[in-house]
Amino acid sequence: MKKIYFLLFTLIATSLTFGQASDLYFSMYGEGSSNNKFLEIYNGTGAPVDLSGYSLSSCSNGCNVVNEFDFPDTLTFAPGTMLANNDVYVIAHPSADATILAMADVTFTFLSNGDDAFALTLAGATASTYTIIDMLGDLAVVDGSGWEVAGVSNATVDHTLTRKSSICDPNPTELGSFGTDASDSEWIVGPQDSGWAELGMHTGCVSDPVLTIVSPADAAIIASGTTNVDITIDVQNFDVDELPSNGGTGDGHIHWTLNGGSTTMKYDTDPISIPVVDGQSYTVFMQLVDNSHTPIVPAVNATVTFSVALPCDLQVGTITTTCDAITGGSTDTYTTTIDFTGGNTSTYTIDTEGNGTVGGDNPSSVASGTITITGVVENTNFVVTFTGDPGNSGCNFTRNINSPDCDPELVLPLYDGFTYGNGSNLSDAPNWENVSVSTDEILITSGNLSYSGLAASSGNKASFDGGGSDTAIMFAPITTGTVYASFIMRVTDLTSVSDVDGGYFAFLGNFDGRLWVVPSGATQYQVGLGYNTNSADIINADTHDLDDEVFVVMSYETTTGLMNAWINPSSTDFEGSAPAVSITIMDGGPVSSINQFALRQDSTTETGFMDVDELRLGTTWAQVTPLTLSTASYDIDGLNVYPNPVTSGFVNITSKSNEAIKVAVFDILGKQVINNTVNNNRLNVSTLNTGVYIMKLSQNGNTITKKLVVR
């Protein structure tokens, strides 16, 4: 239905002899790379045809029952959809290349993957009654591979099929049009992503001679290192044979030239192998001649021009993106490093679409090294293009760079064993930031705390005293239910504390649920709970000595404002249901959400010297009270999920272990949308719509939950 070709078709028609087809039929089929899929229907009946009388029927990976479609009438046409005589109707995948879409009359997502039978049928078909007009494939169950066409194995996969122009009628027989070799097949088999220039302009039912160069495609660029290129041809309505003097009985033969050189005689339709070298272009001209070496009238010829690429020595390897800082709501930057080899072989241009500054090792002068791209604004994805000098390099390739998540919104449950460098500031650790800033930072110190029955400690600990910065870890807001926090604490010195009410040293939310250390003499203290700024609202009766390692669980219920605390609970209750509370109180002005946990340095007269370790945050008691050697640990060593946000349809999931990772993905309503096991570090998420999801990852009995953003 592409009338732009009417004049061209008219000119062709003046030199060709046509018959009339008995009905519509498929004239081209493409199963290309990515979503470059299409079907073309040709009308050579001699009159316009209303397509509403027809439909496409299909089977996915073979039909369930022989001679029965899984999807009868899978695509129908509206009344009045007219297809003119000698015109075509193109059906393309909606995500196909722009060249294909420019010729498309309609888009349709569920085109063939190479093993899906398609038929042109009469409209109104049902699973048991239908009339097949033209057939592609077999209705029987298949094994996931394609069908052989013209002697080419799996030709319906990763190929373009073009109906021979000599074909006049459709073929309703399963595999009937495919044939056994190039001569008896109704189709010409072309390479993947070929034939796009001919899409939308089929010429059918031609009785005059036709010569077609099937491959390579015109203007094709052959990979460097290729030493020979086969010129594959198809001839119809003309018998190519030896000269009569040599016993031939055909209509004539072929004359062909390479780059305008001397003429070579060809007496068959076998492929021609042409020696080629990198960086050179080639033009092959062919024409049909009679037995006296005279071109037939009207002339029938074909030309193809192709080139062989120069080699590309430059190879890029590992690409790493790293946040320069993680500062919550602030705009951060990130750095990309790209390892390369094969440099110092050409002058290379590196284009980053204006993002960042290119530095590091220069592949134009260094054989191998690392390219750096610094100062890229977070959440900016871009494409880096590598181009060599056209005179001596065939390099012209791209790599996608996806921003790391420099402003992460963590999802509960979370675990932090403070595995950071001794002497470093807690605010410099990933996911931690100061919510009030002072020169006195909370520090990381060596060693860790432990509690009998609790999962073994790791890393170091956080240490602080007096007044200074308050440092918090942020997470996705919890708006319904309860937030739990557990940690081991140790008070080591109360000498400077003069306020008899002590001070609060930890809190949930925006200073909502607060945990207090209340002095009880010079060497003992009690733990209090509250929301009052001046003193604890309720104090546990138990006293603790300096240097005791005390395990505390605190919680805040977002709907009612109920706050609970458990002081040194028994390990017999770990991972089960919460036992009786040690202290409890109701917030008179409950908050609607909790999104952070913070360690607090109140003042030198209120906060003593103390350590905190083994922080766990969750929404259930069990999540924050894992038993020693339990399978309910909530940490996977070395886990890395990237890119996140994901735009490519794949997310990489790695850890320090080689064991498989089980992945369950849930949408924001809690519906499970993916349940898979990752063995090759790549999870296919191409089926997910744009949005935010929750990933539950399990490996070696350990489980962790992360947010996944799909763009």
ZAKOLLO-23621 format. One record per residue (C-alpha): y, z, x; residue in one letter. Coordinates in steps of 0.02 Angstrom, whole numbers. Example, Ala and Ser with C-alpha at 12.3 -4.5 7.8 and 13.67 -1.06 7.14 Angstrom:
BEGIN
[[-225,390,615],'A']
[[-53,357,684],'S']
This chain:
BEGIN
[[0,0,0],'M']
[[114,-21,151],'K']
[[219,-172,100],'K']
[[305,-174,269],'I']
[[160,-282,329],'Y']
[[173,-414,192],'F']
[[263,-542,301],'L']
[[144,-515,446],'L']
[[-6,-532,331],'F']
[[66,-692,256],'T']
[[82,-768,429],'L']
[[-98,-722,471],'I']
[[-159,-790,305],'A']
[[-89,-962,345],'T']
[[-213,-984,488],'S']
[[-366,-896,416],'L']
[[-488,-936,276],'T']
[[-521,-796,152],'F']
[[-650,-758,20],'G']
[[-641,-625,-113],'Q']
[[-724,-456,-108],'A']
[[-827,-399,-256],'S']
[[-747,-226,-255],'D']
[[-648,-103,-150],'L']
[[-722,-38,12],'Y']
[[-683,72,163],'F']
[[-596,-31,297],'S']
[[-560,102,430],'M']
[[-619,278,470],'Y']
[[-548,395,602],'G']
[[-622,558,664],'E']
[[-502,592,806],'G']
[[-446,738,912],'S']
[[-377,891,825],'S']
[[-335,843,645],'N']
[[-312,657,677],'N']
[[-426,605,533],'K']
[[-403,465,408],'F']
[[-489,346,286],'L']
[[-427,174,235],'E']
[[-478,83,74],'I']
[[-458,-107,63],'Y']
[[-433,-216,-90],'N']
[[-488,-395,-62],'G']
[[-538,-431,-241],'T']
[[-400,-557,-274],'G']
[[-309,-447,-401],'A']
[[-219,-277,-407],'P']
[[-333,-128,-439],'V']
[[-290,37,-526],'D']
[[-361,171,-411],'L']
[[-372,297,-553],'S']
[[-538,216,-595],'G']
[[-606,272,-426],'Y']
[[-628,433,-329],'S']
[[-691,499,-164],'L']
[[-849,604,-169],'S']
[[-912,699,-19],'S']
[[-1037,819,56],'C']
[[-1000,949,188],'S']
[[-1124,947,333],'N']
[[-1248,852,227],'G']
[[-1281,870,41],'C']
[[-1384,1015,-24],'N']
[[-1499,900,-121],'V']
[[-1541,721,-76],'V']
[[-1441,595,-177],'N']
[[-1324,728,-247],'E']
[[-1146,760,-191],'F']
[[-1083,936,-159],'D']
[[-908,880,-206],'F']
[[-907,738,-332],'P']
[[-730,676,-368],'D']
[[-667,776,-219],'T']
[[-512,665,-219],'L']
[[-448,571,-372],'T']
[[-299,458,-402],'F']
[[-166,472,-536],'A']
[[-163,337,-672],'P']
[[-54,192,-620],'G']
[[-92,209,-433],'T']
[[-102,23,-403],'M']
[[-175,-56,-247],'L']
[[-118,-236,-227],'A']
[[-234,-375,-173],'N']
[[-254,-385,16],'N']
[[-173,-213,33],'D']
[[-244,-46,93],'V']
[[-230,136,38],'Y']
[[-228,263,180],'V']
[[-286,444,160],'I']
[[-242,558,307],'A']
[[-257,739,356],'H']
[[-90,828,324],'P']
[[-84,887,506],'S']
[[-125,717,582],'A']
[[-17,634,714],'D']
[[150,565,652],'A']
[[89,387,687],'T']
[[-52,411,562],'I']
[[55,501,434],'L']
[[182,360,438],'A']
[[46,246,366],'M']
[[-26,373,244],'A']
[[-13,351,55],'D']
[[-82,526,23],'V']
[[-137,676,127],'T']
[[-302,767,102],'F']
[[-363,914,205],'T']
[[-551,901,185],'F']
[[-588,741,279],'L']
[[-745,717,382],'S']
[[-790,814,538],'N']
[[-912,676,583],'G']
[[-1062,742,488],'D']
[[-986,742,313],'D']
[[-1043,602,199],'A']
[[-904,511,103],'F']
[[-920,385,-36],'A']
[[-803,280,-139],'L']
[[-864,317,-315],'T']
[[-815,284,-494],'L']
[[-701,421,-559],'A']
[[-773,552,-676],'G']
[[-927,578,-569],'A']
[[-1030,735,-590],'T']
[[-1159,812,-477],'A']
[[-1297,716,-565],'S']
[[-1213,556,-626],'T']
[[-1103,445,-522],'Y']
[[-1093,267,-459],'T']
[[-1073,238,-272],'I']
[[-965,88,-228],'I']
[[-960,106,-38],'D']
[[-1045,234,73],'M']
[[-1009,319,240],'L']
[[-1153,425,303],'G']
[[-1310,497,225],'D']
[[-1330,611,74],'L']
[[-1476,704,155],'A']
[[-1454,870,245],'V']
[[-1397,845,425],'V']
[[-1403,953,580],'D']
[[-1217,955,618],'G']
[[-1214,796,722],'S']
[[-1143,627,673],'G']
[[-1228,464,629],'W']
[[-1267,316,740],'E']
[[-1161,160,707],'V']
[[-1187,-10,791],'A']
[[-1308,72,912],'G']
[[-1179,204,966],'V']
[[-1248,380,952],'S']
[[-1146,504,849],'N']
[[-1018,367,816],'A']
[[-948,455,663],'T']
[[-892,596,778],'V']
[[-742,571,895],'D']
[[-728,384,860],'H']
[[-629,259,757],'T']
[[-731,140,649],'L']
[[-654,-25,593],'T']
[[-740,-134,463],'R']
[[-768,-308,529],'K']
[[-649,-435,454],'S']
[[-797,-544,404],'S']
[[-859,-412,281],'I']
[[-826,-460,100],'C']
[[-916,-329,-4],'D']
[[-942,-141,-7],'P']
[[-1111,-69,41],'N']
[[-1173,75,-69],'P']
[[-1332,104,33],'T']
[[-1339,262,137],'E']
[[-1315,211,321],'L']
[[-1331,32,261],'G']
[[-1165,-28,334],'S']
[[-1195,58,501],'F']
[[-1327,-62,568],'G']
[[-1432,-43,723],'T']
[[-1326,-135,852],'D']
[[-1156,-217,873],'A']
[[-1213,-381,797],'S']
[[-1289,-319,633],'D']
[[-1169,-175,601],'S']
[[-1026,-198,478],'E']
[[-918,-88,589],'W']
[[-833,-100,759],'I']
[[-844,67,850],'V']
[[-687,112,947],'G']
[[-649,263,1057],'P']
[[-572,424,992],'Q']
[[-390,409,935],'D']
[[-392,219,947],'S']
[[-343,89,817],'G']
[[-190,180,753],'W']
[[-82,25,777],'A']
[[-195,-71,655],'E']
[[-198,68,525],'L']
[[-123,9,360],'G']
[[-153,-178,385],'M']
[[-335,-231,366],'H']
[[-386,-414,352],'T']
[[-550,-436,259],'G']
[[-673,-566,198],'C']
[[-620,-689,334],'V']
[[-735,-837,364],'S']
[[-644,-910,514],'D']
[[-682,-853,693],'P']
[[-613,-684,746],'V']
[[-603,-613,922],'L']
[[-566,-428,946],'T']
[[-548,-326,1106],'I']
[[-620,-160,1050],'V']
[[-584,-58,1206],'S']
[[-487,-6,1299],'P']
[[-347,11,1172],'A']
[[-189,-85,1209],'D']
[[-69,15,1320],'A']
[[-208,140,1360],'A']
[[-188,246,1516],'I']
[[-355,269,1602],'I']
[[-389,429,1698],'A']
[[-360,424,1885],'S']
[[-516,411,1990],'G']
[[-591,281,1874],'T']
[[-668,140,1975],'T']
[[-722,22,1835],'N']
[[-662,-10,1658],'V']
[[-773,-95,1530],'D']
[[-688,-224,1418],'I']
[[-784,-216,1253],'T']
[[-766,-359,1130],'I']
[[-820,-409,956],'D']
[[-835,-590,895],'V']
[[-863,-639,713],'Q']
[[-898,-806,630],'N']
[[-920,-889,800],'F']
[[-1084,-904,897],'D']
[[-1050,-870,1082],'V']
[[-1185,-953,1187],'D']
[[-1221,-1055,1343],'E']
[[-1165,-1236,1356],'L']
[[-1285,-1361,1275],'P']
[[-1320,-1429,1449],'S']
[[-1394,-1258,1490],'N']
[[-1491,-1248,1329],'G']
[[-1360,-1161,1223],'G']
[[-1344,-1198,1037],'T']
[[-1189,-1096,996],'G']
[[-1014,-1142,939],'D']
[[-939,-1117,1110],'G']
[[-894,-978,1230],'H']
[[-751,-870,1296],'I']
[[-619,-903,1428],'H']
[[-537,-751,1502],'W']
[[-413,-707,1638],'T']
[[-363,-549,1729],'L']
[[-177,-526,1767],'N']
[[-146,-713,1740],'G']
[[-269,-764,1875],'G']
[[-404,-896,1873],'S']
[[-504,-927,1715],'T']
[[-680,-857,1701],'T']
[[-812,-922,1580],'M']
[[-906,-796,1473],'K']
[[-1061,-850,1375],'Y']
[[-1103,-686,1287],'D']
[[-1018,-539,1203],'T']
[[-1076,-407,1326],'D']
[[-942,-292,1401],'P']
[[-848,-351,1556],'I']
[[-836,-223,1697],'S']
[[-671,-235,1792],'I']
[[-646,-142,1958],'P']
[[-485,-41,1952],'V']
[[-383,72,2065],'V']
[[-264,214,2030],'D']
[[-83,172,1990],'G']
[[-112,-11,1941],'Q']
[[-89,-104,1776],'S']
[[-206,-238,1709],'Y']
[[-191,-372,1576],'T']
[[-345,-460,1507],'V']
[[-324,-619,1404],'F']
[[-469,-697,1307],'M']
[[-486,-849,1196],'Q']
[[-625,-940,1105],'L']
[[-661,-1117,1166],'V']
[[-783,-1251,1111],'D']
[[-921,-1323,1217],'N']
[[-798,-1443,1300],'S']
[[-693,-1293,1360],'H']
[[-556,-1336,1237],'T']
[[-473,-1193,1139],'P']
[[-528,-1201,957],'I']
[[-400,-1243,823],'V']
[[-320,-1140,757],'P']
[[-317,-1038,919],'A']
[[-412,-874,920],'V']
[[-367,-757,1064],'N']
[[-337,-576,1108],'A']
[[-243,-482,1244],'T']
[[-253,-304,1305],'V']
[[-147,-218,1437],'T']
[[-195,-51,1513],'F']
[[-158,50,1669],'S']
[[-246,176,1779],'V']
[[-151,337,1810],'A']
[[-106,400,1981],'L']
[[-199,559,2029],'P']
[[-122,728,1990],'C']
[[-156,844,2135],'D']
[[-59,991,2065],'L']
[[-171,1112,1970],'Q']
[[-110,1269,1883],'V']
[[-222,1419,1861],'G']
[[-195,1592,1791],'T']
[[-38,1615,1686],'I']
[[23,1793,1662],'T']
[[168,1858,1557],'T']
[[236,2032,1588],'T']
[[374,2127,1500],'C']
[[516,2175,1618],'D']
[[544,2328,1507],'A']
[[486,2402,1343],'I']
[[635,2484,1261],'T']
[[599,2487,1075],'G']
[[741,2409,976],'G']
[[831,2338,1128],'S']
[[815,2157,1179],'T']
[[706,2146,1333],'D']
[[655,2003,1448],'T']
[[489,1953,1521],'Y']
[[424,1865,1676],'T']
[[294,1727,1684],'T']
[[189,1697,1840],'T']
[[89,1536,1862],'I']
[[-38,1518,2002],'D']
[[-56,1343,2073],'F']
[[-151,1240,2202],'T']
[[-133,1060,2261],'G']
[[51,1073,2301],'G']
[[147,989,2443],'N']
[[80,819,2386],'T']
[[231,757,2287],'S']
[[403,809,2227],'T']
[[374,909,2069],'Y']
[[496,947,1929],'T']
[[469,1104,1824],'I']
[[555,1103,1655],'D']
[[559,1264,1553],'T']
[[665,1199,1408],'E']
[[811,1299,1476],'G']
[[720,1465,1471],'N']
[[728,1586,1618],'G']
[[748,1550,1802],'T']
[[614,1461,1903],'V']
[[575,1541,2070],'G']
[[431,1596,2179],'G']
[[334,1468,2280],'D']
[[390,1286,2266],'N']
[[242,1167,2236],'P']
[[345,1025,2310],'S']
[[332,1107,2481],'S']
[[194,1239,2468],'V']
[[9,1197,2453],'A']
[[-35,1347,2346],'S']
[[54,1498,2279],'G']
[[135,1573,2127],'T']
[[278,1504,2024],'I']
[[386,1634,1935],'T']
[[495,1611,1781],'I']
[[606,1764,1761],'T']
[[729,1826,1633],'G']
[[653,1748,1477],'V']
[[711,1837,1318],'V']
[[568,1927,1230],'E']
[[490,1843,1077],'N']
[[536,1673,1151],'T']
[[390,1553,1165],'N']
[[418,1393,1263],'F']
[[333,1247,1347],'V']
[[340,1219,1534],'V']
[[319,1038,1591],'T']
[[260,989,1765],'F']
[[307,812,1820],'T']
[[270,730,1986],'G']
[[362,588,2070],'D']
[[309,433,1970],'P']
[[290,335,2129],'G']
[[149,440,2200],'N']
[[91,563,2069],'S']
[[15,552,1897],'G']
[[61,731,1854],'C']
[[142,750,1685],'N']
[[68,896,1592],'F']
[[124,1050,1496],'T']
[[74,1230,1473],'R']
[[121,1340,1326],'N']
[[201,1507,1370],'I']
[[190,1642,1238],'N']
[[297,1797,1246],'S']
[[209,1963,1271],'P']
[[246,2097,1143],'D']
[[389,2190,1228],'C']
[[432,2287,1072],'D']
[[261,2336,1009],'P']
[[229,2425,846],'E']
[[72,2523,880],'L']
[[-54,2556,743],'V']
[[-148,2719,721],'L']
[[-264,2786,785],'P']
[[-190,2804,960],'L']
[[-248,2895,1115],'Y']
[[-149,2937,1272],'D']
[[-230,3026,1420],'G']
[[-68,3006,1520],'F']
[[-150,2894,1649],'T']
[[16,2861,1735],'Y']
[[74,2888,1913],'G']
[[100,3066,1975],'N']
[[286,3105,1977],'G']
[[335,2961,1862],'S']
[[443,2983,1708],'N']
[[350,2982,1541],'L']
[[489,2873,1470],'S']
[[440,2737,1595],'D']
[[262,2731,1528],'A']
[[214,2592,1406],'P']
[[258,2631,1225],'N']
[[356,2789,1266],'W']
[[546,2801,1257],'E']
[[680,2932,1260],'N']
[[751,2974,1088],'V']
[[879,3089,1165],'S']
[[935,3057,1343],'V']
[[969,3182,1481],'S']
[[952,3189,1668],'T']
[[800,3303,1650],'D']
[[650,3191,1612],'E']
[[476,3238,1554],'I']
[[366,3205,1706],'L']
[[187,3152,1738],'I']
[[95,3276,1850],'T']
[[-78,3268,1927],'S']
[[-230,3349,1849],'G']
[[-277,3368,1667],'N']
[[-317,3495,1533],'L']
[[-481,3516,1441],'S']
[[-552,3604,1288],'Y']
[[-733,3650,1257],'S']
[[-821,3522,1147],'G']
[[-677,3398,1148],'L']
[[-706,3226,1223],'A']
[[-683,3230,1411],'A']
[[-505,3220,1477],'S']
[[-442,3077,1584],'S']
[[-287,3034,1685],'G']
[[-148,3160,1717],'N']
[[-37,3265,1602],'K']
[[143,3279,1543],'A']
[[247,3425,1609],'S']
[[419,3487,1557],'F']
[[532,3639,1534],'D']
[[708,3688,1481],'G']
[[831,3564,1409],'G']
[[826,3377,1437],'G']
[[765,3212,1367],'S']
[[653,3206,1214],'D']
[[522,3071,1236],'T']
[[430,2988,1091],'A']
[[290,2866,1058],'I']
[[323,2752,908],'M']
[[195,2680,787],'F']
[[190,2581,626],'A']
[[260,2691,486],'P']
[[134,2789,384],'I']
[[201,2792,206],'T']
[[52,2862,112],'T']
[[-74,2993,163],'G']
[[-74,3112,311],'T']
[[-28,3091,494],'V']
[[-126,3198,618],'Y']
[[-80,3238,798],'A']
[[-191,3333,919],'S']
[[-164,3384,1100],'F']
[[-205,3517,1228],'I']
[[-59,3626,1281],'M']
[[-33,3754,1419],'R']
[[120,3866,1437],'V']
[[140,3919,1619],'T']
[[307,4014,1628],'D']
[[420,4097,1499],'L']
[[538,4182,1623],'T']
[[692,4083,1571],'S']
[[661,4096,1384],'V']
[[780,4225,1310],'S']
[[785,4167,1128],'D']
[[664,4279,1035],'V']
[[626,4135,914],'D']
[[578,4022,1059],'G']
[[593,3836,1032],'G']
[[499,3689,960],'Y']
[[421,3576,1090],'F']
[[335,3440,985],'A']
[[373,3356,820],'F']
[[312,3220,702],'L']
[[433,3096,622],'G']
[[621,3116,635],'N']
[[615,3302,681],'F']
[[510,3333,524],'D']
[[350,3429,564],'G']
[[390,3541,715],'R']
[[277,3646,825],'L']
[[350,3802,907],'W']
[[313,3916,1054],'V']
[[370,4091,1007],'V']
[[372,4220,1149],'P']
[[272,4379,1124],'S']
[[323,4477,1277],'G']
[[341,4405,1451],'A']
[[166,4337,1471],'T']
[[108,4294,1295],'Q']
[[162,4184,1152],'Y']
[[118,4127,976],'Q']
[[119,3955,896],'V']
[[231,3923,747],'G']
[[257,3782,623],'L']
[[408,3728,523],'G']
[[550,3611,481],'Y']
[[693,3736,507],'N']
[[805,3700,657],'T']
[[831,3882,703],'N']
[[659,3959,700],'S']
[[479,3931,651],'A']
[[450,3945,464],'D']
[[277,4019,490],'I']
[[194,4091,647],'I']
[[8,4104,684],'N']
[[-49,4282,713],'A']
[[-152,4240,867],'D']
[[-72,4268,1038],'T']
[[-106,4166,1193],'H']
[[-87,4208,1376],'D']
[[8,4104,1501],'L']
[[-102,3969,1577],'D']
[[-220,3969,1427],'D']
[[-271,3793,1378],'E']
[[-245,3787,1190],'V']
[[-302,3646,1076],'F']
[[-185,3612,930],'V']
[[-200,3495,781],'V']
[[-46,3472,672],'M']
[[-23,3363,517],'S']
[[110,3303,395],'Y']
[[70,3236,221],'E']
[[200,3105,177],'T']
[[190,3119,-13],'T']
[[209,3306,-34],'T']
[[279,3365,133],'G']
[[128,3480,162],'L']
[[119,3532,346],'M']
[[-35,3609,426],'N']
[[-83,3669,598],'A']
[[-251,3717,671],'W']
[[-248,3823,829],'I']
[[-405,3817,937],'N']
[[-520,3754,799],'P']
[[-708,3764,828],'S']
[[-790,3609,900],'S']
[[-922,3625,764],'T']
[[-792,3552,647],'D']
[[-745,3406,760],'F']
[[-767,3231,688],'E']
[[-809,3304,519],'G']
[[-693,3370,385],'S']
[[-542,3476,425],'A']
[[-584,3664,423],'P']
[[-474,3802,352],'A']
[[-299,3790,423],'V']
[[-222,3917,541],'S']
[[-47,3900,469],'I']
[[25,3796,328],'T']
[[195,3766,248],'I']
[[277,3645,125],'M']
[[429,3543,179],'D']
[[562,3570,46],'G']
[[630,3395,75],'G']
[[478,3286,116],'P']
[[504,3120,204],'V']
[[432,2955,143],'S']
[[360,2898,309],'S']
[[312,2957,483],'I']
[[326,2836,630],'N']
[[334,2938,791],'Q']
[[273,3087,890],'F']
[[388,3166,1019],'A']
[[387,3299,1155],'L']
[[544,3405,1150],'R']
[[647,3493,1286],'Q']
[[753,3607,1177],'D']
[[855,3710,1300],'S']
[[831,3819,1454],'T']
[[834,3977,1346],'T']
[[708,3910,1219],'E']
[[581,3798,1308],'T']
[[471,3870,1443],'G']
[[372,3779,1576],'F']
[[224,3692,1495],'M']
[[97,3551,1504],'D']
[[30,3435,1368],'V']
[[-124,3324,1383],'D']
[[-251,3221,1283],'E']
[[-135,3163,1143],'L']
[[-218,3084,992],'R']
[[-132,3018,836],'L']
[[-223,2963,679],'G']
[[-234,2968,491],'T']
[[-393,3073,480],'T']
[[-454,3236,555],'W']
[[-603,3148,634],'A']
[[-493,3024,727],'Q']
[[-403,3161,825],'V']
[[-553,3277,858],'T']
[[-683,3173,952],'P']
[[-832,3268,1020],'L']
[[-889,3263,1201],'T']
[[-997,3107,1231],'L']
[[-963,3055,1051],'S']
[[-970,2876,993],'T']
[[-807,2907,900],'A']
[[-697,2886,1053],'S']
[[-541,2788,1014],'Y']
[[-507,2706,1181],'D']
[[-575,2545,1258],'I']
[[-548,2544,1445],'D']
[[-432,2406,1502],'G']
[[-416,2327,1330],'L']
[[-294,2182,1324],'N']
[[-254,2075,1170],'V']
[[-147,1921,1202],'Y']
[[-49,1822,1154],'P']
[[17,1935,1016],'N']
[[105,1865,916],'P']
[[-18,1720,917],'V']
[[35,1540,880],'T']
[[-108,1437,953],'S']
[[-247,1485,832],'G']
[[-339,1585,965],'F']
[[-315,1762,1030],'V']
[[-389,1824,1194],'N']
[[-474,1995,1194],'I']
[[-527,2069,1362],'T']
[[-577,2237,1434],'S']
[[-651,2305,1595],'K']
[[-825,2297,1519],'S']
[[-929,2138,1504],'N']
[[-1009,2196,1341],'E']
[[-972,2102,1180],'A']
[[-824,2161,1076],'I']
[[-845,2176,887],'K']
[[-687,2126,794],'V']
[[-643,2158,613],'A']
[[-475,2092,550],'V']
[[-394,2157,390],'F']
[[-243,2095,296],'D']
[[-103,2211,242],'I']
[[-194,2246,78],'L']
[[-348,2307,172],'G']
[[-455,2154,136],'K']
[[-570,2106,280],'Q']
[[-534,1925,328],'V']
[[-630,1908,492],'I']
[[-787,1996,553],'N']
[[-848,1927,718],'N']
[[-919,1969,888],'T']
[[-823,1905,1039],'V']
[[-930,1857,1190],'N']
[[-814,1731,1273],'N']
[[-651,1830,1261],'N']
[[-580,1711,1128],'R']
[[-565,1746,942],'L']
[[-527,1600,826],'N']
[[-390,1653,703],'V']
[[-338,1478,651],'S']
[[-393,1514,472],'T']
[[-266,1655,453],'L']
[[-100,1627,367],'N']
[[62,1681,448],'T']
[[82,1869,434],'G']
[[34,2041,500],'V']
[[-148,2097,513],'Y']
[[-243,2249,576],'I']
[[-380,2224,707],'M']
[[-521,2351,726],'K']
[[-602,2325,897],'L']
[[-766,2408,950],'S']
[[-855,2403,1118],'Q']
[[-985,2516,1196],'N']
[[-966,2638,1051],'G']
[[-778,2649,1074],'N']
[[-657,2593,938],'T']
[[-472,2556,936],'I']
[[-355,2480,807],'T']
[[-212,2361,846],'K']
[[-85,2259,751],'K']
[[-101,2069,759],'L']
[[44,1955,716],'V']
[[6,1773,670],'V']
[[150,1648,674],'R']
